[in-house]
Structure formats: C-alpha cells, structure tokens
C-alpha cells in the first residue's frame, strides 16, 4: 500500500506474485510507473483486490512480446481478482488475461464496492494498435462501468481484443460504460459542421451525456434553461479546439421537469430538450 514503484533497469518489473499455497492480497494506493510491467498475478489459488492504483507507462523494455502489461493475470480459474478505481494508461498492454484466470473489472449486479469498476483504462498499445484490454482466455470477462477514454460505444470495440476479434476467445462485457463528470474531448477529428446530439439517457436521473461537434476552433457556450427560458446551468463558456466532445451533466440540484440544453458557437445556435425524472 501507498508505494511508488519505478524500474531501475529495463528488466525491472513492478509488483509480481507467484504463490506456492493460497494467497490473499490487496494492492492499493500505489504509483507503479516506468517499469517493464506494472502488476503480474500468476499461477493459481490467488484472491486479489487491486484498487486505487496509478499504473502508468510500464513500457521501458519496449518489447511487447516480453512484457509491458499494466496488469497481467496468468493462471487457472482459481486465480481471481477484483479490480476497481485504477488508472491504467501508457502501457504496451493495458490489461492482459491468460490461461483461465478470472479477474473482474466491474459487475454492477453485485453491491460490493470492489465490483464497482470505475477504472480509467486508455492510451495503452503497441505496434500502432490500441490494446487496453486483451482477453486471451476462452471465458467471458466482466468489465462494466469503466472509462475507456471515449464515450463512443463503437470506438470502445477498438480498445478491447476479445471474441469479436477471434472466435476462440471469450467475450468482454464492457457495458454500461462510465463517463466522468465534466467535458471530455473524444478525438480531434474535424467534423463537417456544428452538431448537437440527443442526450442519453433521456429521460435521466440525475446524470446524462451531451455530445457535440465543432468543425473549427471557436468560442463555445453550452447551457441549460427551463421552460420559462431561465438559465439554470452554464457549464461551458470559453474557447475549445475543433473536435468531438461529450459532457456528462449532473442535475442533482434541479427539480424534475422538462429542460433544454443549448449549444452556441459562431453563428450557430442549436437547442434540444431532455427530461429529468426523479
């Protein structure tokens, strides 16, 4: 707990386990950065809880065939782990699962807080391809309620290697996804026009997602007003670069009712309605 672990040589790893008997382990609140790999849990008869770690840029050897995973699980079905609230980014592989290991990265059907997901897993990859999670097992894996660096569901498939990529592999159940509160630029592609999408979900309580597109760098205003025309929230008022954005809005301080959200940019004004049901 609470350690900073950095590699002193290109062969230095972060945290590794290879139990002879039964191992119960908690790995939490660590910064694991610039190693050959971040965390490696191997063999069998292991029950691990991995939470609240920053696992960043474990790529110093530079050979994806020899390491570079943020977290690697390699063992039998008696190797289990609950993985939540970690930042996993900049590694050659984000998460790799081998053998028949059984980690869980989020299962909202279970009320235990260790099943909540809320991992931020993005920006991992090698050889020009994204590998945020590689399920190299024949079994399905639960990975609900995590943030994959984008709010576009079609794009998340490109972050995960699983059954759609090879019929011999198990499926990764990554829905629903988690989107942090506030604004996120999904990418810096150049859209052809200003665009404001339907909020989802709609109706909502208390959070929903608002996606919009900007074809140029410009001053942007995004606000919410009620049926009387009164502005009840103004959450963007400033310059943004061209690209595709998503804003996760929390209406916890508003009463149930119909509201309107509005995008103002250049000479474009677009408004849409959504319904808050508490």
C-alpha positions in Angstrom: 0.0 0.0 0.0 1.0 3.6 -0.7 4.3 2.8 -2.5 5.9 4.4 -5.6 7.5 1.7 -7.7 9.8 2.7 -10.6 12.2 0.5 -12.5 15.9 1.0 -12.2 16.7 -1.1 -15.3 14.8 -2.2 -18.5 14.2 -5.6 -16.9 12.8 -4.3 -13.6 9.1 -5.1 -13.0 6.6 -3.6 -10.7 4.7 -6.0 -8.4 4.6 -9.7 -9.1 3.1 -12.8 -7.2 3.8 -16.5 -7.7 2.2 -18.3 -4.7 3.0 -21.8 -3.6 0.0 -22.1 -1.4 -3.0 -19.8 -1.2 -2.5 -16.1 -1.5 -4.9 -13.4 -0.4 -3.6 -10.0 -1.4 -4.6 -6.3 -1.5 -2.7 -4.0 -3.8 -3.9 -0.4 -3.4 -2.9 3.3 -3.5 0.3 2.7 -5.3 2.0 4.6 -8.2 3.5 2.0 -10.5 5.3 3.7 -13.3 8.2 3.2 -15.8 8.8 -0.5 -15.2 9.0 -3.4 -17.6 5.4 -4.3 -16.4 3.1 -2.9 -13.8 1.5 -5.8 -11.9 1.8 -9.5 -12.7 -0.5 -12.0 -10.8 0.3 -15.6 -11.8 -0.3 -19.3 -11.1 -3.3 -20.3 -9.0 -5.1 -20.2 -5.6 -5.0 -16.4 -5.5 -7.7 -13.9 -4.3 -6.6 -10.4 -5.2 -8.1 -6.9 -4.7 -6.4 -4.3 -6.9 -7.8 -0.8 -6.4 -6.9 2.9 -6.5 -3.5 2.5 -8.2 -1.9 4.6 -10.9 -0.3 2.1 -13.4 1.4 4.3 -15.9 3.9 3.9 -18.8 5.2 0.4 -17.9 7.0 0.1 -21.2 10.7 0.6 -20.5 11.8 -2.6 -22.1 9.9 -1.7 -25.2 9.2 -5.3 -26.4 5.5 -6.2 -26.3 6.4 -9.9 -26.7 8.3 -9.9 -23.4 6.1 -7.6 -21.1 4.7 -4.2 -20.9 1.3 -5.0 -19.3 -0.2 -2.6 -16.9 -1.8 -5.6 -15.2 -1.3 -9.2 -16.3 -3.2 -12.2 -15.0 -1.9 -15.6 -16.0 -3.2 -18.7 -14.2 -6.0 -21.1 -13.6 -9.6 -20.4 -12.7 -8.6 -20.3 -9.0 -6.8 -17.1 -9.8 -9.5 -14.4 -9.1 -9.2 -10.7 -8.7 -11.5 -7.7 -8.2 -10.1 -4.6 -10.0 -11.5 -1.2 -9.4 -10.7 2.5 -9.4 -7.3 2.2 -11.1 -5.8 4.5 -13.7 -4.2 2.3 -16.3 -2.6 4.2 -19.2 0.5 4.4 -21.3 1.5 0.7 -21.1 2.3 -1.5 -24.0 -0.7 -3.6 -23.0 -3.3 -2.2 -20.6 -4.6 -5.4 -19.1 -3.8 -8.9 -20.3 -5.6 -12.1 -19.2 -4.1 -15.5 -19.9 -4.9 -19.2 -19.1 -8.2 -19.3 -17.4 -7.7 -16.6 -14.9 -10.9 -14.9 -13.6 -10.4 -11.2 -12.8 -13.5 -9.0 -12.6 -13.2 -5.3 -13.6 -16.8 -4.3 -12.8 -20.1 -6.1 -12.2 -22.9 -3.8 -11.2 -25.1 -6.7 -10.3 -23.0 -7.1 -7.1 -23.4 -4.5 -4.4 -19.9 -4.9 -3.0 -17.8 -1.7 -3.7 -15.0 -3.8 -5.1 -17.2 -4.7 -8.1 -17.9 -1.1 -9.0 -15.5 -0.8 -11.9 -14.6 2.9 -12.3 -11.2 2.0 -13.8 -9.8 4.5 -16.3 -8.2 2.3 -19.0 -7.0 4.2 -22.0 -3.9 5.1 -24.1 -2.3 1.6 -23.9 -1.0 -0.1 -27.0 1.9 -1.1 -29.2 2.7 -1.6 -32.9 0.3 1.1 -33.9 -2.7 -0.6 -32.2 -4.7 0.0 -29.1 -4.7 -2.8 -26.5 -6.5 -1.5 -23.4 -7.8 -5.0 -22.5 -6.7 -8.3 -24.1 -8.8 -11.3 -23.1 -6.6 -14.2 -24.2 -8.8 -16.8 -22.5 -11.8 -18.8 -23.7 -14.0 -17.4 -20.9 -16.2 -14.3 -20.7 -14.9 -11.4 -18.5 -17.0 -8.8 -16.7 -15.7 -5.2 -17.2 -18.7 -3.0 -16.6 -18.7 0.7 -15.6 -15.2 1.7 -16.7 -13.9 4.6 -18.7 -12.1 3.7 -21.9 -11.0 7.2 -23.0 -14.1 7.7 -25.2 -17.8 7.9 -24.9 -18.4 6.4 -28.3 -19.5 2.8 -28.0 -18.4 1.8 -31.5 -14.9 3.1 -30.7 -14.5 1.1 -27.5 -14.5 -2.1 -29.5 -11.2 -1.0 -31.0 -9.8 -0.8 -27.4 -10.6 -4.4 -26.4 -9.4 -7.6 -28.0 -11.9 -10.4 -27.4 -14.4 -12.7 -29.1 -15.3 -10.3 -32.0 -11.6 -10.4 -32.9 -11.2 -14.2 -32.5 -13.9 -16.8 -32.1 -11.6 -18.8 -29.8 -11.6 -16.0 -27.2 -14.2 -15.1 -24.5 -16.4 -12.0 -24.6 -15.7 -8.9 -22.6 -18.8 -7.4 -21.2 -17.9 -3.7 -21.0 -21.5 -2.2 -20.9 -22.5 0.0 -19.4 -19.5 2.3 -19.7 -18.6 5.1 -17.2 -18.1 8.6 -18.4 -16.6 11.1 -15.9 -18.4 14.3 -14.9 -17.4 17.3 -17.0 -16.2 17.6 -20.5 -14.1 15.2 -22.5 -12.7 15.6 -26.0 -13.3 12.2 -27.6 -11.0 12.9 -30.5 -9.5 15.8 -32.6 -11.1 14.8 -35.9 -12.5 17.6 -37.9 -16.3 17.4 -38.2 -18.0 18.9 -41.2 -20.5 21.1 -39.2 -21.6 22.2 -35.8 -23.7 19.4 -34.3 -25.6 18.8 -31.1 -26.8 15.2 -30.4 -29.7 13.9 -28.4 -28.8 13.5 -24.8 -28.5 9.9 -23.5 -30.1 8.6 -21.4 -33.3 10.7 -21.8 -35.3 10.8 -19.5 -32.5 10.7 -16.9 -31.8 10.8 -13.2 -29.6 12.5 -12.2 -26.9 12.2 -14.9 -26.9 12.3 -18.7 -24.4 12.8 -21.5 -24.4 15.6 -24.1 -22.3 15.1 -27.2 -21.5 17.9 -29.7 -19.1 18.5 -32.6 -17.1 21.6 -33.6 -15.7 21.9 -37.1 -13.3 24.8 -36.1 -11.5 26.2 -33.1 -14.0 28.6 -31.5 -15.7 30.1 -28.5 -18.4 27.8 -27.3 -21.3 28.2 -24.9 -23.3 25.3 -23.6 -26.1 26.0 -21.1 -29.3 24.7 -19.8 -32.6 26.6 -19.4 -36.0 25.7 -18.1 -39.4 26.0 -19.8 -39.6 29.7 -18.8 -36.4 30.5 -20.5 -34.4 30.9 -17.3 -30.8 29.7 -17.5 -30.3 27.1 -14.7 -26.8 26.0 -15.5 -23.9 27.2 -17.7 -21.2 24.7 -17.8 -19.1 25.7 -20.9 -18.3 29.3 -21.8 -14.9 29.5 -23.5 -12.6 28.5 -26.3 -12.5 24.9 -27.5 -10.5 23.3 -30.2 -12.2 21.6 -33.1 -13.3 18.0 -32.5 -15.9 15.8 -30.9 -16.8 16.3 -27.3 -19.0 14.8 -24.6 -20.2 16.5 -21.5 -21.5 14.4 -18.6 -24.1 16.5 -16.8 -25.4 16.0 -13.2 -28.8 17.6 -12.4 -28.8 16.6 -8.8 -29.7 20.2 -7.7 -32.6 20.5 -10.1 -36.3 19.6 -9.7 -37.9 17.1 -12.0 -39.2 18.6 -15.3 -38.5 19.4 -18.9 -35.3 21.3 -19.6 -33.5 22.5 -22.7 -29.7 22.4 -23.5 -28.3 24.8 -26.0 -25.0 25.0 -28.0 -23.9 28.4 -29.1 -20.9 28.6 -31.4 -20.0 31.1 -34.2 -23.4 31.9 -35.8 -24.9 28.6 -34.8 -27.5 28.1 -32.1 -28.9 24.6 -31.5 -31.3 23.6 -28.7 -32.7 20.2 -27.7 -35.0 19.1 -24.9 -34.5 16.5 -22.2 -36.5 15.3 -19.2 -35.3 14.9 -15.6 -37.3 12.3 -13.7 -36.5 12.0 -10.0 
